[in-house]
Amino acid sequence: MTDPRYVEDIDDFLDGLKLPEDQVPICMRGDLQSRFEELSRQLEAARRGPEPDSLDGVPDTVRLAREIEALRGEMQEHVRVFLLRALPRKEWSDLAKEHKPRKTDAADLQAGFNRETFPIAALAACSVKPKMDEKQAGRLVDRVTQGQWQALWNAIAELNGGSGEVPFSYAASAILSATSGK
């Protein structure tokens, strides 16, 4: 561990402080997911069985793999990324206070806010790209899947509830340890 670098000047620290950000990709063409899953099932079946002779000389596994990759590429073209930024602690807590919990929220001990309205307000407040108001955030939440909404909400909750410590990657460390000296 390195020696700690103590804060010497609070104003310098505050001037250099940046709030954490995260990117959440959302595929706009969820309708292609079922085709992707069907091709994946076909590929697995083809891999388990003997490779039949095909008329064009291309094995079914190769043909299916190419179709899957082409479809994946098409889906990637329709991915759009939301850039989210944490709110300062007071702004976050003030926003939660504006959305007081209902009686139905009280059953969840973690909820210090209205579970229906607060997440939408938090999405609007945390969204950097695109900027949106609460009405737009509500329209977005009403149109995306539960899984897509969960990805957005998880990022918002982590950004605003995370510790802010420097992350560590075991995978990167293992790779660099294995290649040190090469």
Protein Blocks (a to p, Z undefined) as FASTA:
>chain_A
ZZddddfblklmmmmpccddddddddfblmlmmmmmmmmmmmmmmmmmccdddfkopafk
lmmmmmmmmmmmmmmmmpccdddddddfklmmmmmmmmccdfklmmpmklgcdfklmmmm
mmmmmpmbdcddfklmmmmmmmmcfklmmmmmmmmmmmmmmgoiacddfklmmmmmmmgo
ZZ
